[in-house]
Amino acid sequence: MVLLIHHSVSPFSRKVRIAMGEKKMLFVLREEEPWNLSADMYKLNPAGSLPVFLSDGNVIAGNYAICEYLEEFNREIPLLPQDLKQRAEVRRLVEWFDDKFYKEVYRNIAYEKIHKRFGSGLAPDSRILKIGLNNLNFHLEYLDWLTERNNYLAGENLTLADAAAAAQLSIIDYLGDVPWEGYRNAKLWYSKMKSRPSFKDILKDSVKGILPAKHYANLDF
Amino acid sequence: MVLLIHHSVSPFSRKVRIAMGEKKMLFVLREEEPWNLSADMYKLNPAGSLPVFLSDGNVIAGNYAICEYLEEFNREIPLLPQDLKQRAEVRRLVEWFDDKFYKEVYRNIAYEKIHKRFGSGLAPDSRILKIGLNNLNFHLEYLDWLTERNNYLAGENLTLADAAAAAQLSIIDYLGDVPWEGYRNAKLWYSKMKSRPSFKDILKDSVKGILPAKHYANLDF
């Protein structure tokens, strides 16, 4: 049995869930609150980060290790192209969302609105939120440009880059903060992602005490 | 010809230089200041991050994409083990240093002391430095524990995890901020890393206006 320890507001957990879903892997979820990790979690992953992947007694910790492991272990439905340069391009885009989008958008919006509230009880800092919302426009422009020429971020097929991007965006969208209207191609791409079977459970996610935006689970939004 | 656009205080540039050195690849370096990137850099890497790898007209941007590309392209001297679970363990450690050490130590020490000075002319914030130095002790403890049982971080062979860790630490060591004395195994490991031919040029690195700590280039420190 494959067990994924995750949280619904952890973008890296969502990325792994989408990747496993695309690879048609069966798995069971166990939730851990990122702001209230149990001592056991540090035994499984001393870095204290989510997600953690468990399968037949093996523990694989961390977004990077898990995603590359999934790709090496389950080659039937690949999420990286065969060509080395194209693989590098997918990984460049993955890093864009895992690192740049995470720091510039997720940390400023989702962390402020969710983690701070549950972690310390503090209200979000409106100046930080504003920076995050500004940065989000820049990222949506880039996404719009990428999806103008291709069906998916790195070409005609869905790759790990799409999982990384949709994972981050879906949490901002849960909060109702994505101004989709100005970004037609990006919106069309996200609507395609939402209709994937791998996204079904993510659209059912809920965060205790925070209602999703009305359109969050709608395929037509 | 392989060209690496880098900077001597970019830990991810150092990581790639060590990895290419270990793989006995020949390459030429071109320096770009992270706080003063040229417009051309954004054409090569829209994320504006270092390093960027160029080879025969191909551009590969970003730490993650470059390191995985090097491993896939040049298999003669591998920096990842063959076994899938061991590969995942190396990648977990890589993420530890690329992400956790970078945020908890590098950002608080090197960014404060170097990037702020050249980027904005501001002095380092002593409270932030103190947080970085405290975090550094925690990371050195972990490193000491890892190297107590093995020659290298993930076992008997040097892997990408050693490159990632030594890259980050070498910049903090340039600034003279690593309290090696309390961490015997970690010190022994770092001394081994310093004596690798792949490290030779890194020990000659200099940052304009900031002298290295006296022991920085000494193999016996």
Boltz contact constraints between the chains, C-beta under 6 A:
constraints:
  - contact:
      token1: [A, 47]
      token2: [B, 96]
      max_distance: 6.0
  - contact:
      token1: [A, 47]
      token2: [B, 100]
      max_distance: 6.0
  - contact:
      token1: [A, 58]
      token2: [B, 85]
      max_distance: 6.0
  - contact:
      token1: [A, 60]
      token2: [B, 88]
      max_distance: 6.0
  - contact:
      token1: [A, 61]
      token2: [B, 92]
      max_distance: 6.0
  - contact:
      token1: [A, 62]
      token2: [B, 92]
      max_distance: 6.0
  - contact:
      token1: [A, 62]
      token2: [B, 95]
      max_distance: 6.0
  - contact:
      token1: [A, 64]
      token2: [B, 91]
      max_distance: 6.0
  - contact:
      token1: [A, 64]
      token2: [B, 95]
      max_distance: 6.0
  - contact:
      token1: [A, 65]
      token2: [B, 88]
      max_distance: 6.0
  - contact:
      token1: [A, 65]
      token2: [B, 91]
      max_distance: 6.0
  - contact:
      token1: [A, 65]
      token2: [B, 92]
      max_distance: 6.0
  - contact:
      token1: [A, 68]
      token2: [B, 91]
      max_distance: 6.0
  - contact:
      token1: [A, 69]
      token2: [B, 88]
      max_distance: 6.0
  - contact:
      token1: [A, 72]
      token2: [B, 84]
      max_distance: 6.0
  - contact:
      token1: [A, 73]
      token2: [B, 84]
      max_distance: 6.0
  - contact:
      token1: [A, 84]
      token2: [B, 72]
      max_distance: 6.0
  - contact:
      token1: [A, 84]
      token2: [B, 73]
      max_distance: 6.0
  - contact:
      token1: [A, 85]
      token2: [B, 58]
      max_distance: 6.0
  - contact:
      token1: [A, 88]
      token2: [B, 60]
      max_distance: 6.0
  - contact:
      token1: [A, 88]
      token2: [B, 65]
      max_distance: 6.0
  - contact:
      token1: [A, 88]
      token2: [B, 69]
      max_distance: 6.0
  - contact:
      token1: [A, 91]
      token2: [B, 64]
      max_distance: 6.0
  - contact:
      token1: [A, 91]
      token2: [B, 65]
      max_distance: 6.0
  - contact:
      token1: [A, 91]
      token2: [B, 68]
      max_distance: 6.0
  - contact:
      token1: [A, 92]
      token2: [B, 61]
      max_distance: 6.0
  - contact:
      token1: [A, 92]
      token2: [B, 62]
      max_distance: 6.0
  - contact:
      token1: [A, 92]
      token2: [B, 65]
      max_distance: 6.0
  - contact:
      token1: [A, 95]
      token2: [B, 62]
      max_distance: 6.0
  - contact:
      token1: [A, 95]
      token2: [B, 64]
      max_distance: 6.0
  - contact:
      token1: [A, 96]
      token2: [B, 47]
      max_distance: 6.0
  - contact:
      token1: [A, 100]
      token2: [B, 47]
      max_distance: 6.0
